[in-house]
Structure formats: structure tokens, C-alpha cells
Amino acid sequence: AQLDTLDLVVLVALLVGSVAYFTKGSYWAVPKDPYASSGAALNGAAKSGKTRDIVEKMEETNKNCVIFYGSQTGTAEDYASRLAKEGSQRFGLKTMVADIEDYDYENLDKFPEDKVAFFVLATYGEGEPTDNAVEFYQFFTGEDIAFESGATSDDQPLSSMKYVAFGLGNNTYEHYNAMVRQVDSALTKLGAQRIGDAGEGDDGAGTMEEDFLAWKEPMWAALSDAMGLQEREAVYEAVFSVSEEDERSPEDETVYLGEPTAAHREGRAKGPFSAHNPYIAPIVESKELFTVKDRNCLHMEINIAGSNLSYQTGDHIAVWPTNAGAEVDRFLQVFGIEDKRHSVISIKGIDVTAKVPIPTPTTYDAAVRYYMEVCAPVSRQFVSSLAAFAPDEASKAELVRLGNDKDYFHEKITDKCFNIAQALQSITSQPFTAVPFSLLIEGLNKLQPRYYSISSSSLVQKDKISITAVVESVRLPGASHLVKGVTTNYLLALKQKQNGDPSPDPHGLTYSITGPRNKYDGIHVPVHVRHSNFKLPSDPSKPIIMVGPGTGVAPFRGFIQERAALAAKGEKVGTTLLFFGCRKSDEDFLYKDEFKTYQDQMGDSLKIITAFSREGAQKVYVQHRLKENAQLVSDLLKQKANFYICGDAANMAREVNLALGHIIAEQRGLPAEKGEEMVKHMRSSGSYQEDVW
Ligand code: FAD
């Protein structure tokens, strides 16, 4: 078939898009270290000069163990730091942690025999590498691997390399832990010698932390054998020095009070805005979508005009949150630093390879409010590391027991959904004043941006990004308090403020709405855009089937908005079928009225099939409706419809996936496995796409 002009345009756009996607903008030369640009807050890596040669770097800094991480949400990075600490404190290894994108791998065939490399690699989405591991992954899983020295895969070029591997995955996704599995097999094929098993943590089963803890002990034993290491009693050695600078005022312009980068602090932030450099965007509109009192779902419009940020329908926006004041206060109280919360602190890596994860100098208050994930579930290893600094013997004994007894820890801490400060409060009312702040920086993650599926169409509103977010407020069985999601409750508070709500702080969480140095006043929020592969067909006359219950409808509102606009312009738009589900038609039916307007523009080509789980005697979900409409679905697939799922990864996406396999098999008179196979085939050819979380 001949390509027409539109096809060519689309092809070129796709090519440019994928180059941009896979290089993650590295051709735009964005500084990777946001603090390095000002020179005010150089971290260890920046100070020591940035070589990309890991062999040279280890030689220079006298290390014999490098722990590479491929991390998206910070967990893999956290595990890497913990392994580094343990390796150094328990086994006397000279460890360093390394972001996998900061080093080259073409010379790993020169990796010395008496050293070891760890790979702690998360799998993201559909078996993909994390953003920072894309190039590494492509190199090792590519067809023709060639090292700088000229060695190729036939030469067993990595035969001198020892490595350790742990993967972070989620078994509800099809390609479970694909990243670590593929990298492990590639390294083995190249002759490298794996020490211990390649570990796999499963977020889907909720056992990530325990999988990690269970994996690492036999790994350390195997590594000790392989490298002749002697275990010794671990004593805490700080990774960072934290010094209070009494002479410097927090108002001093060099102090970070929550700004994400030096340029933000200096008031000269400019693009390109990215995951390392967020745009402080105005929220131009915000409203509630639910009609019930006790649950909230926010619709927000974020203005990106003039920022040079752009998005395409189906992309994600990341929101950089602020911790709730109530939790910041609790944390500062528990660690006995409330009185000096506004003291300026300077944080430095004691070792040149230690990267300071938060901007410095800063204050205790700003560190806890803007830079540290203080509300997350607590890890057993971290709790046990606090035992040495307990305020009294009884609390110390309790922390030791919690650290050693997995079941006890689950009963007392995990099941109660405590964050770290709540966990310590449950042990004693005494403050933990002896805990070094360095240990808190090491033990807790950096505060992570949260992603949202953009719920608008870039064709209709290229400068305004819509977000549809349900406010997390859940009481898990076993917990006596509500767990309040960090970002969504912050967004709720912003919405209340924007709308002049009489109770601007519905839950007494006391957010710093106006941000560092009031820079977020007038309702701003830091954001960046992440491009995704979740895309409408380029030909709008192609039919589409979308399954998006709850906030899973977010990207589909964008899809429908786009197709309605095309229809209004007179373009031929194919059948646009949405399966939507929620509890009740008059409570949480998102965009109900808006969909009526689209219906007017699109006529019969828009079909919305609903499943209300709490209206009838029996619970009905989208997968049931899908089966009831098997023939329609099958007919559309025969007309080459794209099939999309968005929303809950744990249950819904899996159920819908199975239902689709059944429908295909049954409608075409094929055996069940054939149906499943066809869904797999659709997935690999791009006509079945998931955006699930
Ligand atoms: P968090 O603070 O991150 O908490 C989330 C959950 O973790 C809590 O509800 C609770 O179950 C658990 N938790 C937190 N702290 C504890 C604790 N101490 N103990 C025990 N459990 C705890 N969401 C949307 O609403 N709309 C979207 O369009 C959307 N799109 C997404 C797209 C992608 C690609 C991804 C990855 C996610 C998407 N999400 C979306 C989810 C969103 O990113 C956030 O995860 C969600 O809003 C919760 O964020 P939060 O900061 O409010 O909650």
C-alpha cells in the first residue's frame, strides 16, 4: 500500500516522538542534577567531577562494590542505599550507590575481578525499564552487543565480573519483573558470574519489603563466600554529615525552603521542564466531581501556557506534592527537632560518591515538608536501625523485637498503617532525640511526584491539562485511623482554597498552600509531563473500545473530548465505545453531564455502557457488561478497533483481560487459549493498550 501524506506526517512524528521518548530528552542537554547548576549546593558526585566511567570511578574512590539502581518511584533507589549501607557496615565492603544513567556500560568488560556490581532494577508498566534505565536496557538486550574494547557477545566479555541482582515488579502485570529477568540472563550469557539468586520483589502481592529482606540474607552469605568477606557487628556510620548553621538565617537567599531546584530558589526557573525541573503551574480551575459528602474526586485544570511544556492526549502529568503540616509537626516532635525546625542545616556526603538526595542548605522544616516521604508505610529494616537510638531500654527492646519478628511487625505496624512517626509514637511518648538526621535522610525516600492520566485532549485544549483524581482517604482493616494520601489531600486543600471554601482545610491537615517563599500563592503546583504510549489511533474513523471504571475514565474523557471535537468539525469518527463503572449513577458517575454534550456532537458513534455496583441486588462491574456485549465488542474488533483499559491494575485490568479473551474465543468458536493468545497478539501489535496503576 502506498503511503499518503498524512501517513508520512504521522510516521515522521512518531519517529521524532520515539527518539524523544527513548532518549528521555538527553539530546536537549538538560542538567541531570538540578542542584548542580547554581553551584550553591553541590553534591558529592558533582564535586568529585563527573566521570561516566564506573571502573575509573571505583578505582579513584577506592570502592569494591557498586550498587546500580533503575528506579521510577524511589523504591529501587532506597533498596540500593540500604544494600550499600549494609554491605559497608556488616561486611566491610567499600560501597557506592549509582544511578544507572550516570555511567556508561560499554566498558563493563573491564570490571575488575575483585569487585562486585549490584543491579537493583524496577520494572515499569508493561515490562519496561524505568526512565533512568532505558539506555542500559537497550544496550544489554540489543542484538549486537559491542564493548568499547571491541569485544562482542561471542567473547564472554564479562567473565571477570561478579554481580548481584534484585528486581522490583508487580505480578498483576503480564511481564512480571521482566527487567531484572532479561538483564540477568543477558549478563549471564555474556559470561558474568551471578552471586546468589536473582531476587524478585512483588508489589502486586504486597510483599516487596519481605521479599527483599528474605532474599538478601542468603545473598550476603554467598557474596561473603565469593569475596572472602568477614561479617562484623554493624555499627551505624552516617552517610551524610548534617550540620546546623546557626549564623545563617532561613530567610537567607541561599537556603532552600522547599524549592525543587536552585533556579526555582533564585526565581529564574526556566524550561525545558522535566522530571528534574518541574514547572510551577497555575491551577486555573478546580471542582468536585462526586455528589456525596464523604468521598472526593477532583477535576483540575492546570495551565501550561508559556511554559513550553506540551502534551499529547493520553500522556501523564506528574504532581510534586507537599506533606501535610500535621504530619510534618508529628515527625518533628517525634524526633525532638520541633523547636529548631527553622534552623538552617547543611547536608554533605561524607563519602565523595554519596549523593545528597535533597537540596542543601535547607531547614529541618523544609526538608520534612517538601523533600522527604514521611507518610509512607514503614520498613522493618528501618525500624530496627532506630533501636540503637531509642530513648529508653524498653523502647529499644520493642524496636529490636519489631525488627526481628516479621509477624509481630505486621501486627503492630504494617496492619495499623502507621507512618514512621506514628509507629514510634505507638511505642513510647518519649521523643527519639538521639536519632541522627542523616539516618532519617538515608532511611526514608525522597518525596516522589505522583502521576495522573491526563483527562483532556491536547487537540481541544493544548495549553490546559486536566486532572481527574480521587482523594485517597482509606481505613484499611486493622487500622484505627484514616490513611490520607499525600498528594490528593494536598490537591483537595488547593481546591478548597481556590474556591474560597469556608472550611479550607477539611481534615485539619494544615498544608503550606502558598509554598516556599509564597511562590505557589495564587494556587500553583509544581508539575511535569511524562509522555506515554497510550494513544488514540491516528485515523479517527477507526473504532475504539475503552474500559475505564472510576478514575480509570480519566484518559478516556480526553479521548472522547478529542473525537467529539473532530466530529463537530465534520470528520468521520468511528464507533467510540466506553465501558464505565462506579458505585451509583447519582453519586460518582464522573463527567455524566459532560458526556451528554459529547453525545450531542457525536450522535450514535458514542456509546457509553455503565455498570453501577451498588444499585442492584448484585454487584455489576465493567467486565460483566463487557461479556453482556460480547457481540458488539467482537464486531468492533473485526473492524480493527483498538482496545484500551485504564484504572486499577490489581483486579479490574486482569478481569477485563480475561473477559476479552473469553469473548474472542466464544464469538469466533475458538478454544479458550486461542482467545488469550489473540489478546496477547493485540497487545504486542499495539491494538490493546493498558494505562493501569
Ligand atoms: P499516597 O500517599 O501515595 O498513598 C497511596 C496509598 O498508599 C494510600 O491510599 C494507602 O493505601 C497507601 N498508604 C500510604 N501511606 C500508608 C501508610 N502509612 N500505611 C499503609 N498504607 C499507606 N490516580 C487518580 O486518581 N487519577 C488518575 O488519573 C491516575 N493516573 C495514574 C497514572 C499512572 C501512570 C500512575 C502510576 C498512577 C495514577 N494514579 C491516578 C494514581 C496516583 O498516581 C496516586 O497514586 C494516587 O493519587 C494516590 O496518591 P497520594 O499521594 O494521594 O497517596
Residues whose N, C-alpha, C, O or C-beta is under 5 A from the ligand:
A	BS01	FAD	C375 A376 P377 C417 F418 N419 R450 Y451 Y452 S453 T468 A469 V470 E472 V474 V483 K484 G485 V486 T487 T488 N489 T551 A554 W693
